[in-house]
Amino acid sequence: MSKKLSVRDLDLKGKRVFCRVDFNVPLDGGEVADDNRIDAALPTLNHLAEHGARIILASHLGRPRGKAKPELSLAPVARRLAQKLDRPVAFAEDCVGAPAGTAARSLQDGGFVLLENLRFHPGEEANKEEFAAELASLADLYVNDAFGTAHRAHASTAGVPGILRPAAAGFLMDLELEQLGRLTGTPESPFVAILGGAKVSDKITLIENLMPVVDSFIIGGAMAYTFLKSMVHPVGKSLIEGDNLTLAKSIMQKAELQGKRFVLPVDHVVTLGDDDNYRTTANVDIAGVEAGADIGPKSVELFASVLASARTVLWNGPLGRFELEQFSNGTRRVGEALAGSGAVSVVGGGDTASAVRKFGLAERMSHVSTGGGASLEFLSGLPLPGVDALSDA
Ligand code: AMP
């Protein structure tokens, strides 16, 4: 991927800038419940304001599916953002048409307007040309700081930067590409990839793309049961992907042929019918009526021993059903081992990012990505339309 133009390179004074941000934040009772994503955009927003740009902010929120849904309005985000920036943030009740046009024209240098939810219009997700042109007509320049939606070819991420040039990356976008890029370039070895979560199928392309650079794969979460079953270990009622058993086996064979370690759990915390009824297994085998919900203590030790000598680590996917306290130990302990390992530690977004934040480990990681799907696709070697659309540096 060629290096992209940065917001730092733009001449901003008096220019209207269409800035795509990721303000897809959780709301609770009409207020912002978690402002991590707002905070992540502040360096770019402050830079734009300090350099005299007239800033038009655009984001999606939730899944309104092309219709205006008052409960998915970005109005509460505008209020929270104004507090954070300590400046007024105007709000346009529609992202196109008269409300957006009037708000954009009224901006002074250093002023902000946040447009209403882009996804209230079907043209956003469909990347409709007319819709992209309407958005583009509001501004002179384009900046994308929404790494979390960079894997989507939507009007605001791919259509608008095709029209508004130059199109630059914001600081968060730059940071994500640099940090995740460290893993696909020439990472310092030993490079360990910890993969977990629910499905093998979601991570196949990732495993294949990382195979040439990784020294060891550590596999936990429900994913592990498909691999264990393919080795004919009994996995009881654990979640597996029956269609992917042959594939799981061939991935492990490929790893072995290339001299890569493939580390699977050696014990488990299993449920016996319901979530309040659980036990730790003595070894890798799971009895007929039981279902694996977390890795066991011996697996934690094994995984921690691999991490102890690692120099670079990618972590994507929780190692158990960490949302429940009784199945959170594996994810928490392995997270602690990673935090204390001294390795460059990069955490893929989504559930894994929530887990490290929940366990108070985020500050101890080298980088916690703000993009779940986007980080997975980037590390899987897939194109990111939102990045490809930007001007080259
Ligand atoms: P993913 O979206 O693929 O990263 O999967 C994340 C989800 O996997 C989380 O919600 C976890 O609760 C879930 N998960 C992790 N381990 C297990 C397991 N052993 N059984 C069922 N679900 C799991």
Residues whose N, C-alpha, C, O or C-beta is under 5 A from the ligand:
A	BS01	AMP	G196 G197 A198 K199 G221 A222 L239 G292 A293 D294 G317 P318 L319 G320 R321 F322 D351
